[in-house]
Amino acid sequence: MSHTPHELAEEFPNHIEQLHDLKMNNAHFVKLAELYHDVNREIHRIETGIEAASEIHETSLRKQRVMLKDHIAEMLDKT
């Protein structure tokens, strides 16, 4: 299987320990990270042609990914 870009560890390489700590201790973060992962994987499937989607749907997913990433970044900044 090909590498999926935009995984959280790649997006926040200087916060690997914080990501792990939040994953182990913060239920809200776990939900956000799972949603980010699901959206990111869907975008990757669309980009690689595994899954078909309208341009509107793909754009919506990309916006959702950015929103989730921003929220995760805020959580990382607070820890």
Distance bins in CASP14 RR format, pairs under 12 A and 6 or more apart:
PFRMAT RR
TARGET T0000
AUTHOR 0000-0000-0000
RMODE 2
METHOD distances of the structure
MODEL  1
1 41 0 0 0 0 0 1 0 0 0 0 0
1 44 0 0 0 0 0 1 0 0 0 0 0
1 45 0 0 0 0 0 1 0 0 0 0 0
1 48 0 0 0 0 0 1 0 0 0 0 0
1 50 0 0 0 0 0 1 0 0 0 0 0
2 41 0 0 0 0 0 1 0 0 0 0 0
2 44 0 0 0 0 1 0 0 0 0 0 0
2 45 0 0 0 0 0 1 0 0 0 0 0
2 47 0 0 0 0 0 1 0 0 0 0 0
2 48 1 0 0 1 0 0 0 0 0 0 0
2 49 0 0 0 0 0 1 0 0 0 0 0
2 50 0 0 0 0 1 0 0 0 0 0 0
3 10 0 0 0 0 1 0 0 0 0 0 0
3 41 0 0 0 0 0 1 0 0 0 0 0
3 44 0 0 0 0 1 0 0 0 0 0 0
3 48 0 0 0 0 0 1 0 0 0 0 0
4 10 0 0 0 0 1 0 0 0 0 0 0
4 11 0 0 0 0 0 1 0 0 0 0 0
4 36 0 0 0 0 0 1 0 0 0 0 0
4 37 0 0 0 0 1 0 0 0 0 0 0
4 38 0 0 0 0 0 1 0 0 0 0 0
4 39 0 0 0 0 0 1 0 0 0 0 0
4 40 1 0 0 1 0 0 0 0 0 0 0
4 41 1 0 0 1 0 0 0 0 0 0 0
4 42 0 0 0 0 0 1 0 0 0 0 0
4 43 0 0 0 0 1 0 0 0 0 0 0
4 44 1 0 1 0 0 0 0 0 0 0 0
4 45 0 0 0 0 1 0 0 0 0 0 0
4 46 0 0 0 0 0 1 0 0 0 0 0
4 47 0 0 0 0 1 0 0 0 0 0 0
4 48 0 0 0 0 1 0 0 0 0 0 0
4 50 0 0 0 0 0 1 0 0 0 0 0
5 11 0 0 0 0 1 0 0 0 0 0 0
5 40 0 0 0 0 1 0 0 0 0 0 0
5 41 0 0 0 0 0 1 0 0 0 0 0
5 43 0 0 0 0 1 0 0 0 0 0 0
5 44 1 0 0 1 0 0 0 0 0 0 0
5 47 0 0 0 0 1 0 0 0 0 0 0
5 48 0 0 0 0 0 1 0 0 0 0 0
5 65 0 0 0 0 0 1 0 0 0 0 0
6 12 0 0 0 0 0 1 0 0 0 0 0
6 36 0 0 0 0 1 0 0 0 0 0 0
6 37 0 0 0 0 1 0 0 0 0 0 0
6 39 0 0 0 0 1 0 0 0 0 0 0
6 40 1 0 1 0 0 0 0 0 0 0 0
6 41 0 0 0 0 1 0 0 0 0 0 0
6 42 0 0 0 0 0 1 0 0 0 0 0
6 43 1 0 0 1 0 0 0 0 0 0 0
6 44 1 0 0 1 0 0 0 0 0 0 0
6 47 0 0 0 0 0 1 0 0 0 0 0
6 61 0 0 0 0 0 1 0 0 0 0 0
6 62 0 0 0 0 1 0 0 0 0 0 0
6 65 1 0 0 1 0 0 0 0 0 0 0
6 66 0 0 0 0 0 1 0 0 0 0 0
6 68 0 0 0 0 0 1 0 0 0 0 0
6 69 0 0 0 0 1 0 0 0 0 0 0
6 72 0 0 0 0 0 1 0 0 0 0 0
7 13 0 0 0 0 0 1 0 0 0 0 0
7 16 0 0 0 0 0 1 0 0 0 0 0
7 19 0 0 0 0 0 1 0 0 0 0 0
7 33 0 0 0 0 0 1 0 0 0 0 0
7 36 0 0 0 0 1 0 0 0 0 0 0
7 37 1 0 0 1 0 0 0 0 0 0 0
7 39 0 0 0 0 0 1 0 0 0 0 0
7 40 1 0 0 1 0 0 0 0 0 0 0
7 41 0 0 0 0 1 0 0 0 0 0 0
7 43 0 0 0 0 0 1 0 0 0 0 0
7 44 0 0 0 0 1 0 0 0 0 0 0
7 65 0 0 0 0 0 1 0 0 0 0 0
7 69 0 0 0 0 0 1 0 0 0 0 0
7 72 0 0 0 0 0 1 0 0 0 0 0
8 15 0 0 0 0 1 0 0 0 0 0 0
8 16 0 0 0 0 1 0 0 0 0 0 0
8 18 0 0 0 0 0 1 0 0 0 0 0
8 19 1 0 1 0 0 0 0 0 0 0 0
8 20 0 0 0 0 0 1 0 0 0 0 0
8 22 0 0 0 0 0 1 0 0 0 0 0
8 23 0 0 0 0 1 0 0 0 0 0 0
8 29 0 0 0 0 0 1 0 0 0 0 0
8 30 0 0 0 0 0 1 0 0 0 0 0
8 32 0 0 0 0 1 0 0 0 0 0 0
8 33 1 0 0 1 0 0 0 0 0 0 0
8 34 0 0 0 0 0 1 0 0 0 0 0
8 35 0 0 0 0 0 1 0 0 0 0 0
8 36 1 0 0 1 0 0 0 0 0 0 0
8 37 1 0 0 1 0 0 0 0 0 0 0
8 39 0 0 0 0 0 1 0 0 0 0 0
8 40 0 0 0 0 1 0 0 0 0 0 0
8 65 0 0 0 0 0 1 0 0 0 0 0
8 68 0 0 0 0 1 0 0 0 0 0 0
8 69 0 0 0 0 1 0 0 0 0 0 0
8 71 0 0 0 0 0 1 0 0 0 0 0
8 72 1 0 0 1 0 0 0 0 0 0 0
8 73 0 0 0 0 0 1 0 0 0 0 0
8 75 0 0 0 0 0 1 0 0 0 0 0
8 76 0 0 0 0 1 0 0 0 0 0 0
9 15 0 0 0 0 1 0 0 0 0 0 0
9 16 1 0 0 1 0 0 0 0 0 0 0
9 17 0 0 0 0 0 1 0 0 0 0 0
9 18 0 0 0 0 0 1 0 0 0 0 0
9 19 1 0 0 1 0 0 0 0 0 0 0
9 20 0 0 0 0 1 0 0 0 0 0 0
9 23 0 0 0 0 0 1 0 0 0 0 0
9 33 0 0 0 0 0 1 0 0 0 0 0
9 36 0 0 0 0 0 1 0 0 0 0 0
9 37 0 0 0 0 0 1 0 0 0 0 0
9 40 0 0 0 0 0 1 0 0 0 0 0
9 72 0 0 0 0 0 1 0 0 0 0 0
10 16 0 0 0 0 0 1 0 0 0 0 0
10 19 0 0 0 0 0 1 0 0 0 0 0
10 40 0 0 0 0 0 1 0 0 0 0 0
10 69 0 0 0 0 0 1 0 0 0 0 0
11 19 0 0 0 0 1 0 0 0 0 0 0
11 33 0 0 0 0 0 1 0 0 0 0 0
11 36 0 0 0 0 1 0 0 0 0 0 0
11 37 0 0 0 0 0 1 0 0 0 0 0
11 40 0 0 0 0 1 0 0 0 0 0 0
11 65 0 0 0 0 1 0 0 0 0 0 0
11 66 0 0 0 0 0 1 0 0 0 0 0
11 68 0 0 0 0 0 1 0 0 0 0 0
11 69 1 0 0 1 0 0 0 0 0 0 0
11 70 0 0 0 0 0 1 0 0 0 0 0
11 72 0 0 0 0 1 0 0 0 0 0 0
11 73 0 0 0 0 1 0 0 0 0 0 0
11 76 0 0 0 0 0 1 0 0 0 0 0
12 18 1 0 0 1 0 0 0 0 0 0 0
12 19 1 0 0 1 0 0 0 0 0 0 0
12 20 0 0 0 0 0 1 0 0 0 0 0
12 22 0 0 0 0 0 1 0 0 0 0 0
12 33 0 0 0 0 0 1 0 0 0 0 0
12 36 0 0 0 0 0 1 0 0 0 0 0
12 69 0 0 0 0 1 0 0 0 0 0 0
12 70 0 0 0 0 0 1 0 0 0 0 0
12 72 1 0 0 1 0 0 0 0 0 0 0
12 73 1 0 0 1 0 0 0 0 0 0 0
12 74 0 0 0 0 0 1 0 0 0 0 0
12 75 0 0 0 0 0 1 0 0 0 0 0
12 76 1 0 0 1 0 0 0 0 0 0 0
12 77 0 0 0 0 0 1 0 0 0 0 0
12 79 0 0 0 0 0 1 0 0 0 0 0
13 19 0 0 0 0 1 0 0 0 0 0 0
13 76 0 0 0 0 0 1 0 0 0 0 0
14 73 0 0 0 0 0 1 0 0 0 0 0
14 76 0 0 0 0 1 0 0 0 0 0 0
14 77 0 0 0 0 0 1 0 0 0 0 0
15 21 0 0 0 0 1 0 0 0 0 0 0
15 22 0 0 0 0 1 0 0 0 0 0 0
15 23 0 0 0 0 0 1 0 0 0 0 0
15 29 0 0 0 0 0 1 0 0 0 0 0
15 72 0 0 0 0 1 0 0 0 0 0 0
15 73 0 0 0 0 1 0 0 0 0 0 0
15 75 0 0 0 0 1 0 0 0 0 0 0
15 76 1 0 1 0 0 0 0 0 0 0 0
15 77 0 0 0 0 1 0 0 0 0 0 0
15 78 0 0 0 0 0 1 0 0 0 0 0
15 79 0 0 0 0 1 0 0 0 0 0 0
16 22 0 0 0 0 0 1 0 0 0 0 0
16 23 0 0 0 0 0 1 0 0 0 0 0
16 76 0 0 0 0 0 1 0 0 0 0 0
17 23 0 0 0 0 0 1 0 0 0 0 0
17 24 0 0 0 0 0 1 0 0 0 0 0
17 76 0 0 0 0 0 1 0 0 0 0 0
17 79 0 0 0 0 1 0 0 0 0 0 0
18 24 0 0 0 0 0 1 0 0 0 0 0
18 25 0 0 0 0 0 1 0 0 0 0 0
18 26 0 0 0 0 0 1 0 0 0 0 0
18 29 0 0 0 0 1 0 0 0 0 0 0
18 33 0 0 0 0 0 1 0 0 0 0 0
18 72 0 0 0 0 0 1 0 0 0 0 0
18 73 0 0 0 0 0 1 0 0 0 0 0
18 75 0 0 0 0 1 0 0 0 0 0 0
18 76 1 0 1 0 0 0 0 0 0 0 0
18 77 0 0 0 0 1 0 0 0 0 0 0
18 78 0 0 0 0 1 0 0 0 0 0 0
18 79 1 0 1 0 0 0 0 0 0 0 0
19 25 0 0 0 0 0 1 0 0 0 0 0
19 26 0 0 0 0 0 1 0 0 0 0 0
19 29 0 0 0 0 1 0 0 0 0 0 0
19 30 0 0 0 0 0 1 0 0 0 0 0
19 32 0 0 0 0 0 1 0 0 0 0 0
19 33 1 0 0 1 0 0 0 0 0 0 0
19 36 0 0 0 0 0 1 0 0 0 0 0
19 37 0 0 0 0 0 1 0 0 0 0 0
19 72 0 0 0 0 1 0 0 0 0 0 0
19 73 0 0 0 0 0 1 0 0 0 0 0
19 75 0 0 0 0 1 0 0 0 0 0 0
19 76 1 0 0 1 0 0 0 0 0 0 0
19 79 0 0 0 0 1 0 0 0 0 0 0
20 26 0 0 0 0 0 1 0 0 0 0 0
20 29 0 0 0 0 0 1 0 0 0 0 0
20 30 0 0 0 0 0 1 0 0 0 0 0
20 33 0 0 0 0 0 1 0 0 0 0 0
20 76 0 0 0 0 0 1 0 0 0 0 0
20 79 0 0 0 0 0 1 0 0 0 0 0
21 29 0 0 0 0 1 0 0 0 0 0 0
21 30 0 0 0 0 0 1 0 0 0 0 0
21 75 0 0 0 0 0 1 0 0 0 0 0
21 76 0 0 0 0 0 1 0 0 0 0 0
21 79 1 0 0 1 0 0 0 0 0 0 0
22 28 0 0 0 0 1 0 0 0 0 0 0
22 29 1 0 1 0 0 0 0 0 0 0 0
22 30 1 0 0 1 0 0 0 0 0 0 0
22 31 0 0 0 0 0 1 0 0 0 0 0
22 32 0 0 0 0 1 0 0 0 0 0 0
22 33 1 0 0 1 0 0 0 0 0 0 0
22 71 0 0 0 0 0 1 0 0 0 0 0
22 72 0 0 0 0 1 0 0 0 0 0 0
22 73 0 0 0 0 0 1 0 0 0 0 0
22 74 0 0 0 0 0 1 0 0 0 0 0
22 75 1 0 0 1 0 0 0 0 0 0 0
22 76 1 0 0 1 0 0 0 0 0 0 0
22 77 0 0 0 0 0 1 0 0 0 0 0
22 78 0 0 0 0 1 0 0 0 0 0 0
22 79 1 0 0 1 0 0 0 0 0 0 0
23 29 1 0 0 1 0 0 0 0 0 0 0
23 30 1 0 1 0 0 0 0 0 0 0 0
23 31 0 0 0 0 0 1 0 0 0 0 0
23 32 0 0 0 0 0 1 0 0 0 0 0
23 33 1 0 0 1 0 0 0 0 0 0 0
23 34 0 0 0 0 1 0 0 0 0 0 0
23 36 0 0 0 0 0 1 0 0 0 0 0
23 37 0 0 0 0 0 1 0 0 0 0 0
23 72 0 0 0 0 0 1 0 0 0 0 0
23 75 0 0 0 0 0 1 0 0 0 0 0
23 76 0 0 0 0 0 1 0 0 0 0 0
23 79 0 0 0 0 0 1 0 0 0 0 0
24 30 0 0 0 0 1 0 0 0 0 0 0
24 33 0 0 0 0 0 1 0 0 0 0 0
25 75 0 0 0 0 0 1 0 0 0 0 0
25 79 0 0 0 0 1 0 0 0 0 0 0
26 32 0 0 0 0 1 0 0 0 0 0 0
26 33 0 0 0 0 1 0 0 0 0 0 0
26 72 0 0 0 0 0 1 0 0 0 0 0
26 75 1 0 0 1 0 0 0 0 0 0 0
26 76 0 0 0 0 0 1 0 0 0 0 0
26 78 0 0 0 0 0 1 0 0 0 0 0
26 79 0 0 0 0 1 0 0 0 0 0 0
27 33 0 0 0 0 0 1 0 0 0 0 0
27 34 0 0 0 0 0 1 0 0 0 0 0
28 34 0 0 0 0 0 1 0 0 0 0 0
28 35 0 0 0 0 0 1 0 0 0 0 0
28 71 0 0 0 0 1 0 0 0 0 0 0
28 72 0 0 0 0 0 1 0 0 0 0 0
28 74 0 0 0 0 0 1 0 0 0 0 0
28 75 0 0 0 0 1 0 0 0 0 0 0
28 78 0 0 0 0 0 1 0 0 0 0 0
29 35 0 0 0 0 0 1 0 0 0 0 0
29 36 0 0 0 0 0 1 0 0 0 0 0
29 68 0 0 0 0 0 1 0 0 0 0 0
29 71 0 0 0 0 1 0 0 0 0 0 0
29 72 1 0 0 1 0 0 0 0 0 0 0
29 73 0 0 0 0 0 1 0 0 0 0 0
29 74 0 0 0 0 0 1 0 0 0 0 0
29 75 1 0 1 0 0 0 0 0 0 0 0
29 76 0 0 0 0 1 0 0 0 0 0 0
29 78 0 0 0 0 0 1 0 0 0 0 0
29 79 0 0 0 0 1 0 0 0 0 0 0
30 36 0 0 0 0 0 1 0 0 0 0 0
30 37 0 0 0 0 0 1 0 0 0 0 0
30 72 0 0 0 0 0 1 0 0 0 0 0
30 75 0 0 0 0 0 1 0 0 0 0 0
31 37 0 0 0 0 0 1 0 0 0 0 0
31 38 0 0 0 0 0 1 0 0 0 0 0
31 68 0 0 0 0 0 1 0 0 0 0 0
31 71 0 0 0 0 0 1 0 0 0 0 0
31 72 0 0 0 0 0 1 0 0 0 0 0
31 75 0 0 0 0 0 1 0 0 0 0 0
32 38 0 0 0 0 0 1 0 0 0 0 0
32 39 0 0 0 0 0 1 0 0 0 0 0
32 64 0 0 0 0 0 1 0 0 0 0 0
32 65 0 0 0 0 0 1 0 0 0 0 0
32 67 0 0 0 0 0 1 0 0 0 0 0
32 68 1 0 1 0 0 0 0 0 0 0 0
32 69 0 0 0 0 1 0 0 0 0 0 0
32 70 0 0 0 0 0 1 0 0 0 0 0
32 71 1 0 1 0 0 0 0 0 0 0 0
32 72 1 0 1 0 0 0 0 0 0 0 0
32 73 0 0 0 0 0 1 0 0 0 0 0
32 74 0 0 0 0 0 1 0 0 0 0 0
32 75 1 0 0 1 0 0 0 0 0 0 0
32 76 0 0 0 0 0 1 0 0 0 0 0
33 39 0 0 0 0 0 1 0 0 0 0 0
33 40 0 0 0 0 0 1 0 0 0 0 0
33 68 0 0 0 0 1 0 0 0 0 0 0
33 69 0 0 0 0 0 1 0 0 0 0 0
33 71 0 0 0 0 0 1 0 0 0 0 0
33 72 1 0 0 1 0 0 0 0 0 0 0
33 75 0 0 0 0 1 0 0 0 0 0 0
33 76 0 0 0 0 0 1 0 0 0 0 0
34 40 0 0 0 0 0 1 0 0 0 0 0
34 41 0 0 0 0 0 1 0 0 0 0 0
34 68 0 0 0 0 0 1 0 0 0 0 0
34 72 0 0 0 0 0 1 0 0 0 0 0
35 41 0 0 0 0 0 1 0 0 0 0 0
35 42 0 0 0 0 0 1 0 0 0 0 0
35 61 0 0 0 0 0 1 0 0 0 0 0
35 64 0 0 0 0 1 0 0 0 0 0 0
35 65 0 0 0 0 1 0 0 0 0 0 0
35 67 0 0 0 0 0 1 0 0 0 0 0
35 68 1 0 0 1 0 0 0 0 0 0 0
35 69 0 0 0 0 0 1 0 0 0 0 0
35 71 0 0 0 0 1 0 0 0 0 0 0
35 72 0 0 0 0 1 0 0 0 0 0 0
36 42 0 0 0 0 0 1 0 0 0 0 0
36 43 0 0 0 0 0 1 0 0 0 0 0
36 61 0 0 0 0 0 1 0 0 0 0 0
36 64 0 0 0 0 1 0 0 0 0 0 0
36 65 1 0 0 1 0 0 0 0 0 0 0
36 66 0 0 0 0 0 1 0 0 0 0 0
36 67 0 0 0 0 1 0 0 0 0 0 0
36 68 1 0 1 0 0 0 0 0 0 0 0
36 69 1 0 0 1 0 0 0 0 0 0 0
36 70 0 0 0 0 0 1 0 0 0 0 0
36 71 0 0 0 0 1 0 0 0 0 0 0
36 72 1 0 0 1 0 0 0 0 0 0 0
36 73 0 0 0 0 0 1 0 0 0 0 0
36 75 0 0 0 0 0 1 0 0 0 0 0
37 43 0 0 0 0 0 1 0 0 0 0 0
37 44 0 0 0 0 0 1 0 0 0 0 0
37 65 0 0 0 0 0 1 0 0 0 0 0
37 68 0 0 0 0 1 0 0 0 0 0 0
37 69 0 0 0 0 0 1 0 0 0 0 0
37 72 0 0 0 0 0 1 0 0 0 0 0
38 44 0 0 0 0 0 1 0 0 0 0 0
38 45 0 0 0 0 0 1 0 0 0 0 0
38 61 0 0 0 0 1 0 0 0 0 0 0
38 64 0 0 0 0 1 0 0 0 0 0 0
38 65 0 0 0 0 1 0 0 0 0 0 0
38 68 0 0 0 0 1 0 0 0 0 0 0
39 45 0 0 0 0 0 1 0 0 0 0 0
39 46 0 0 0 0 0 1 0 0 0 0 0
39 57 0 0 0 0 0 1 0 0 0 0 0
39 58 0 0 0 0 0 1 0 0 0 0 0
39 60 0 0 0 0 1 0 0 0 0 0 0
39 61 1 0 1 0 0 0 0 0 0 0 0
39 62 0 0 0 0 1 0 0 0 0 0 0
39 63 0 0 0 0 1 0 0 0 0 0 0
39 64 1 0 1 0 0 0 0 0 0 0 0
39 65 1 0 1 0 0 0 0 0 0 0 0
39 66 0 0 0 0 1 0 0 0 0 0 0
39 67 0 0 0 0 1 0 0 0 0 0 0
39 68 1 0 0 1 0 0 0 0 0 0 0
39 69 0 0 0 0 1 0 0 0 0 0 0
39 72 0 0 0 0 0 1 0 0 0 0 0
40 46 0 0 0 0 0 1 0 0 0 0 0
40 47 0 0 0 0 0 1 0 0 0 0 0
40 61 0 0 0 0 1 0 0 0 0 0 0
40 62 0 0 0 0 1 0 0 0 0 0 0
40 64 0 0 0 0 1 0 0 0 0 0 0
40 65 1 0 1 0 0 0 0 0 0 0 0
40 66 0 0 0 0 0 1 0 0 0 0 0
40 68 0 0 0 0 1 0 0 0 0 0 0
40 69 0 0 0 0 1 0 0 0 0 0 0
40 72 0 0 0 0 0 1 0 0 0 0 0
41 47 0 0 0 0 0 1 0 0 0 0 0
41 48 0 0 0 0 0 1 0 0 0 0 0
41 50 0 0 0 0 0 1 0 0 0 0 0
41 51 0 0 0 0 1 0 0 0 0 0 0
41 61 0 0 0 0 0 1 0 0 0 0 0
41 65 0 0 0 0 0 1 0 0 0 0 0
42 48 0 0 0 0 0 1 0 0 0 0 0
42 49 0 0 0 0 0 1 0 0 0 0 0
42 50 0 0 0 0 1 0 0 0 0 0 0
42 51 1 0 0 1 0 0 0 0 0 0 0
42 52 0 0 0 0 0 1 0 0 0 0 0
42 53 0 0 0 0 1 0 0 0 0 0 0
42 57 0 0 0 0 1 0 0 0 0 0 0
42 58 0 0 0 0 1 0 0 0 0 0 0
42 60 0 0 0 0 0 1 0 0 0 0 0
42 61 1 0 1 0 0 0 0 0 0 0 0
42 62 0 0 0 0 0 1 0 0 0 0 0
42 64 0 0 0 0 1 0 0 0 0 0 0
42 65 0 0 0 0 1 0 0 0 0 0 0
43 49 0 0 0 0 0 1 0 0 0 0 0
43 50 0 0 0 0 0 1 0 0 0 0 0
43 51 0 0 0 0 1 0 0 0 0 0 0
43 53 0 0 0 0 1 0 0 0 0 0 0
43 57 0 0 0 0 0 1 0 0 0 0 0
43 58 1 0 0 1 0 0 0 0 0 0 0
43 59 0 0 0 0 0 1 0 0 0 0 0
43 60 0 0 0 0 0 1 0 0 0 0 0
43 61 1 0 1 0 0 0 0 0 0 0 0
43 62 1 0 0 1 0 0 0 0 0 0 0
43 63 0 0 0 0 0 1 0 0 0 0 0
43 64 0 0 0 0 1 0 0 0 0 0 0
43 65 1 0 0 1 0 0 0 0 0 0 0
43 66 0 0 0 0 0 1 0 0 0 0 0
43 68 0 0 0 0 0 1 0 0 0 0 0
43 69 0 0 0 0 0 1 0 0 0 0 0
44 50 0 0 0 0 1 0 0 0 0 0 0
44 51 0 0 0 0 1 0 0 0 0 0 0
44 53 0 0 0 0 0 1 0 0 0 0 0
44 58 0 0 0 0 0 1 0 0 0 0 0
44 61 0 0 0 0 0 1 0 0 0 0 0
44 62 0 0 0 0 0 1 0 0 0 0 0
44 65 0 0 0 0 0 1 0 0 0 0 0
45 51 1 1 0 0 0 0 0 0 0 0 0
45 52 0 0 0 0 1 0 0 0 0 0 0
45 53 0 0 0 0 1 0 0 0 0 0 0
45 57 0 0 0 0 0 1 0 0 0 0 0
45 58 0 0 0 0 0 1 0 0 0 0 0
45 61 0 0 0 0 0 1 0 0 0 0 0
46 52 1 0 0 1 0 0 0 0 0 0 0
46 53 1 0 1 0 0 0 0 0 0 0 0
46 54 0 0 0 0 1 0 0 0 0 0 0
46 55 0 0 0 0 1 0 0 0 0 0 0
46 56 0 0 0 0 0 1 0 0 0 0 0
46 57 0 0 0 0 1 0 0 0 0 0 0
46 58 1 0 1 0 0 0 0 0 0 0 0
46 59 0 0 0 0 0 1 0 0 0 0 0
46 60 0 0 0 0 0 1 0 0 0 0 0
46 61 1 0 0 1 0 0 0 0 0 0 0
46 62 0 0 0 0 1 0 0 0 0 0 0
46 65 0 0 0 0 0 1 0 0 0 0 0
47 53 0 0 0 0 1 0 0 0 0 0 0
47 58 0 0 0 0 1 0 0 0 0 0 0
47 61 0 0 0 0 0 1 0 0 0 0 0
47 62 0 0 0 0 0 1 0 0 0 0 0
47 65 0 0 0 0 0 1 0 0 0 0 0
49 58 0 0 0 0 0 1 0 0 0 0 0
51 57 0 0 0 0 0 1 0 0 0 0 0
51 58 0 0 0 0 1 0 0 0 0 0 0
51 61 0 0 0 0 0 1 0 0 0 0 0
52 58 0 0 0 0 1 0 0 0 0 0 0
53 59 0 0 0 0 1 0 0 0 0 0 0
53 60 0 0 0 0 1 0 0 0 0 0 0
53 61 1 0 0 1 0 0 0 0 0 0 0
53 62 0 0 0 0 0 1 0 0 0 0 0
54 60 0 0 0 0 1 0 0 0 0 0 0
54 61 0 0 0 0 0 1 0 0 0 0 0
55 61 0 0 0 0 0 1 0 0 0 0 0
55 62 0 0 0 0 0 1 0 0 0 0 0
56 62 0 0 0 0 0 1 0 0 0 0 0
56 63 0 0 0 0 0 1 0 0 0 0 0
57 63 0 0 0 0 0 1 0 0 0 0 0
57 64 0 0 0 0 0 1 0 0 0 0 0
58 64 0 0 0 0 0 1 0 0 0 0 0
58 65 0 0 0 0 0 1 0 0 0 0 0
59 65 0 0 0 0 0 1 0 0 0 0 0
59 66 0 0 0 0 0 1 0 0 0 0 0
60 66 0 0 0 0 0 1 0 0 0 0 0
60 67 0 0 0 0 0 1 0 0 0 0 0
61 67 0 0 0 0 0 1 0 0 0 0 0
61 68 0 0 0 0 0 1 0 0 0 0 0
62 68 0 0 0 0 0 1 0 0 0 0 0
62 69 0 0 0 0 0 1 0 0 0 0 0
63 69 0 0 0 0 0 1 0 0 0 0 0
63 70 0 0 0 0 0 1 0 0 0 0 0
64 70 0 0 0 0 0 1 0 0 0 0 0
64 71 0 0 0 0 0 1 0 0 0 0 0
65 71 0 0 0 0 0 1 0 0 0 0 0
65 72 0 0 0 0 0 1 0 0 0 0 0
66 72 0 0 0 0 0 1 0 0 0 0 0
66 73 0 0 0 0 0 1 0 0 0 0 0
67 73 0 0 0 0 0 1 0 0 0 0 0
67 74 0 0 0 0 0 1 0 0 0 0 0
68 74 0 0 0 0 0 1 0 0 0 0 0
68 75 0 0 0 0 0 1 0 0 0 0 0
69 75 0 0 0 0 0 1 0 0 0 0 0
69 76 0 0 0 0 0 1 0 0 0 0 0
70 76 0 0 0 0 0 1 0 0 0 0 0
70 77 0 0 0 0 0 1 0 0 0 0 0
71 77 0 0 0 0 0 1 0 0 0 0 0
71 78 0 0 0 0 0 1 0 0 0 0 0
72 78 0 0 0 0 0 1 0 0 0 0 0
72 79 0 0 0 0 0 1 0 0 0 0 0
73 79 0 0 0 0 0 1 0 0 0 0 0
END
